[in-house]
């Protein structure tokens, strides 16, 4: 199971800008753990969405339980795979 869930929704408003949102529930851990997970997701989005994201869409990354222990490179690979799946 991946360390996050990616939701992508086309806004259909003619604006080519990509928007990004992040959420991590309290089930993941305390505030320190949730904020660390959000920082990791922000870093991944900053790195990958400009080149692989869907223009004119909202992207939401939802942190999952195994995401905080997962290696950053593994999370990166999972996000690349998810973005390619969405682009199809």
C-alpha positions in Angstrom: 0.0 0.0 0.0 1.4 3.4 -0.9 2.2 6.0 1.7 -0.4 8.4 0.3 -3.4 8.7 -1.9 -3.5 11.1 -4.9 -6.8 12.6 -6.0 -6.9 14.7 -9.2 -9.9 16.6 -10.4 -10.2 18.8 -13.5 -11.7 22.1 -12.6 -13.0 22.8 -16.1 -12.7 26.6 -15.6 -10.2 27.3 -18.4 -7.4 28.3 -16.0 -4.3 26.2 -16.7 -2.8 26.6 -13.2 -2.4 23.5 -11.0 -3.5 23.7 -7.4 -2.3 21.4 -4.7 -3.7 20.5 -1.3 -2.4 18.3 1.5 -4.1 16.5 4.3 -3.0 14.0 7.0 -5.5 12.7 9.5 -5.0 12.5 13.3 -4.9 8.7 12.9 -1.4 9.0 11.5 0.0 10.5 14.7 0.5 13.6 16.8 1.0 17.1 15.3 4.8 16.6 14.9 4.4 13.4 12.8 1.5 14.9 10.7 3.5 18.0 10.0 6.6 16.0 9.0 4.4 14.0 6.6 3.0 17.2 5.1 6.5 18.6 4.6 7.5 15.4 2.7 4.4 15.6 0.6 5.0 19.3 -0.2 8.6 18.6 -1.2 7.4 15.8 -3.5 4.8 18.0 -5.1 7.2 20.9 -5.5 9.6 18.5 -7.3 7.3 16.5 -9.5 4.0 18.4 -10.2 5.4 21.1 -12.5 6.6 18.5 -15.0 4.2 15.6 -14.4 1.0 17.2 -13.0 -2.2 17.8 -14.9 -2.7 21.4 -15.9 -6.0 23.0 -14.9 -6.6 20.4 -12.2 -6.7 20.2 -8.4 -4.2 17.7 -6.9 -4.8 16.5 -3.3 -2.2 14.3 -1.6 -3.7 12.4 1.4 -1.0 11.0 3.8 -1.4 7.4 4.8 -0.2 5.4 7.8 2.9 3.9 6.2 4.1 7.1 4.6 6.1 8.5 7.4 8.3 5.5 7.8 8.7 5.0 4.0 11.9 6.1 2.3 11.7 9.4 0.4 12.8 7.7 -2.8 10.0 5.2 -2.5 7.4 7.9 -2.0 8.9 9.7 -5.0 8.6 6.6 -7.2 5.0 6.1 -6.0 4.0 9.6 -6.9 5.6 9.4 -10.4 3.7 6.2 -11.0 0.4 7.7 -9.7 0.9 10.8 -11.9 1.5 8.7 -15.0 -1.6 6.7 -14.2 -3.7 9.9 -14.0 -2.2 11.2 -17.2 -3.6 8.3 -19.2 
